[in-house]
Amino acid sequence: MTGRRLLLTAALLLLVPAARGVAYTIAPDGGGDFATIQAAILECFDGDVIELTDGVFTGSGNRDLDYQGRVITIRSQSGDPAACILDCEGNETAKHRGVCFHSLESADAVLEGVTIRNGYGWTAGSYVGGGAICLYNNSSPTIRNCIFTDNTDANDGGAIYCEDDSAPLITGCDFRRNTSYYGGAICFRFCALPPTVTACTFTGNEASARGGGIYCWDSDPSIENCSFADNVSVRGGALACYGAASPEVSLCTFAGDGATLGGGIYCVQQSAPLITNCTLYGTSASEEGGGLYGRECAAVLENTIIAFATNGGAVSCVYPGSVTLACCNLYGNAGGDWTGCIASLEGVDGNLADDPLFCDATSMNFRLQVESPCSPENHPTCDLIGAWPAGCSSSDVPAEDTPRWRIALTASPNPFSHGTRITYALKGAGTAPVTLVIFDTSGRRVRTLLARDLAAGQGSVTWDGRAQDGTTLEGGVYFCRLRVRGESTVRQVILLK
């Protein structure tokens, strides 16, 4: 290198700010070091930290945030995401989301310990989804210990949308009641690099088309140690895969998720998910595949339990394509266990059909009794089957008459022309996520009347015969479904016109 070039390089280095690690404090009332979060971002250099005090942040500068490529951390000061909230106050006419990463942000750009709620995604320029967070243009931040609740995108990713070469790390996050067309909570679309989702929970999210929890389109995310419960969609109550999608799903639990096809998992069009050491319990499909539905796909299930699907067989696969199972236990599914396309696999490659002997599935404890055929000691050829190890003995298991959540649903008047009062009764311990949804005869969701955590008791809501967008529906038969902790009941209602 010439002397002149050395001098030029040294001069350029002097112009680049060093990582300083300065910490700024921002308060919801505008106090602190800057009036808003975005104002602080614009003054930050790489390595700086923005700490948010507890409270609810609203308005311009506290939503639609843009890191602009800075390697910074935004986090709650308390570390409690439930206490530090970014309320986007978004809706169909005033669309706002939490954050958009689109400037080559790396894993060292961090969002941590906050709640993002009431986001509403929008399209600007090239297509971008995501009710709470959007990621595109090779942006791969770390999103950690966050809560995403009641966010919406009309197209892709009720909470998070990710495309291109973006590969975020999403860890320790909680997704509740987010809605979209594809991917009620998360949509991965044409991600060339594999995103990572680990130790996250997905509860009561909903997709109108595919993937109540997560939708993978030509993307190969790693999904590990996650829990899915009571998510719904037409296809893939918890997870849907399309195109050349090959997600690796391991040590995950699916409980009470429901769909028309694929109550837990749905895969089509050359997708090839690898499902390893997972537990599916009480999932439901009104047509096919209470646990998994595959068409023109090459799904592989290893060391996985599919048990007690409330509607539909354990696995449904449609030629061409295949579903391969090894060391899997399919048991007690309403539509059958080893039937149809997988009938010849029972007893082969370590596959079995025995009661897995969960410790207390009604309380969402899917650890195994020591006597379980799925424990390594009792099935040494396969080692552990399912997502949870042995954790109790038969003496620790609640009696058979231990109360489950019990639910009831009535509608009056029925038939109706102007409105019907739908009354629900819940009996159970503690609180649970409750959804009350209206479907038409094709299985399409037309209205969500209730989606929140409730304690035992009785309540009611009124349905005026309108769709989610407020349009008046045609007269005919509709179905109202109440779902709580894997339990569900349906009531037919008739709208007169």
Stockholm file with secondary structure:
# STOCKHOLM 1.0

chainA/1-497         MTGRRLLLTAALLLLVPAARGVAYTIAPDGGGDFATIQAAILECFDGDVIELTDGVFTGSGNRDLDYQGRVITIRSQSGDPAACILDCEGNETAKHRGVCFHSLESADAVLEGVTIRNGYGWTAGSYVGGGAICLYNNSSPTIRNCIFTDNTDANDGGAIYCEDDSAPLITGCDFRRNTSYYGGAICFRFCALPPTVTACTFTGNEASARGGGIYCWDSDPSIENCSFADNVSVRGGALACYGAASPEVSLCTFAGDGATLGGGIYCVQQSAPLITNCTLYGTSASEEGGGLYGRECAAVLENTIIAFATNGGAVSCVYPGSVTLACCNLYGNAGGDWTGCIASLEGVDGNLADDPLFCDATSMNFRLQVESPCSPENHPTCDLIGAWPAGCSSSDVPAEDTPRWRIALTASPNPFSHGTRITYALKGAGTAPVTLVIFDTSGRRVRTLLARDLAAGQGSVTWDGRAQDGTTLEGGVYFCRLRVRGESTVRQVILLK
#=GR chainA/1-497 SS CCHHHHHHHHHHHHHSCCCCCCEEEECTTSCBSSSSHHHHHHHCCTTCEEEECSEEECSTTSSSEECTTCCCEEEESSSCTTTEEEECCCCSSSCCCSEEECSCCCTTSEEESCEEESCBCCCCSSCCCCSSEEECSSCCCEEESCEEESCBCSSBCSSEEEETTCCCEEESCEEESCEEEECSSEEEESCSSCCEEESCEEESCEEEEECSSEEEESCCCEEESCEEESCEEEECSSEEEESSCCCEEESCEEESCEEEECSSEEEETTCCCEEESCEEESCEEEEECSSEEEESCEEEEESCEEECCSBSCSEEEESSSEEEEESCEEECCTTCSSCGGGGGGTTSTTCBCCCCCEEEGGGTEEEEETTCTTSTTTCTTTCCCSSSCEEECGGGSCCTTCCCCEEEEEEESSSBSSCEEEEEEEEEEEEEEEEEEEECTTSCEEEEEEEEEEEEEEEEEEECSBCTTSCBCCSEEEEEEEEETTEEEEEEEEECC
#=GC SS_cons         CCHHHHHHHHHHHHHSCCCCCCEEEECTTSCBSSSSHHHHHHHCCTTCEEEECSEEECSTTSSSEECTTCCCEEEESSSCTTTEEEECCCCSSSCCCSEEECSCCCTTSEEESCEEESCBCCCCSSCCCCSSEEECSSCCCEEESCEEESCBCSSBCSSEEEETTCCCEEESCEEESCEEEECSSEEEESCSSCCEEESCEEESCEEEEECSSEEEESCCCEEESCEEESCEEEECSSEEEESSCCCEEESCEEESCEEEECSSEEEETTCCCEEESCEEESCEEEEECSSEEEESCEEEEESCEEECCSBSCSEEEESSSEEEEESCEEECCTTCSSCGGGGGGTTSTTCBCCCCCEEEGGGTEEEEETTCTTSTTTCTTTCCCSSSCEEECGGGSCCTTCCCCEEEEEEESSSBSSCEEEEEEEEEEEEEEEEEEEECTTSCEEEEEEEEEEEEEEEEEEECSBCTTSCBCCSEEEEEEEEETTEEEEEEEEECC
//
